[in-house]
Amino acid sequence: MLRTALLAAALAVAASPAAAKLAPGAKAPDFSAPAYLAGNAFTYKLADNLKKGPVVLYFFPSAYTAGCNLEARLFSEAVDEFKANGATVIGVTSGKTDKLAQFSKDTEHCGGKFPVAADPGAVIAKRYDAPLTMKGMSMPGMSGRVSYVIAPDGSVIHSYDNLDPNDHVNQTLGAVKAWRAGKRK
């Protein structure tokens, strides 16, 4: 019983929200990466997508894991609302990059609705200060669960760092809507 309580407490600490280090107003590092959309390979370029509007960039630890599967499904279900607000979505991971083509088209995950990019060694994640951290320890070469909203000028509008996948869509969609409302004034 005590062991279960200690494990639950440790997991709660590991999954508690923390501030991502690229704060609003920071310049988002540009990148390009091999990516997949509905199973089709291409090179994703952040700069090209920022020309279309804000970009929701979310890092996730690995395809085909429970939390990442849930997060991808939640983004997939909300992608039309992101598009209606002028934003595009991209998922980036360093885990199981050899499985991203399938993950991008699986209907229970991305459903072909947004691209996912490979980040071997978490090089992009490091530039965004989004490495996986568990129980206060960094996991080299692994991307964490951090979401950013980036304005078309390349500045960070919003960042959210939480291992719990449940609120990343709400956090980023709310930031996109607030940014859009501010542009209408």
Disulfide bonds with the S-S distance in Angstrom:
none
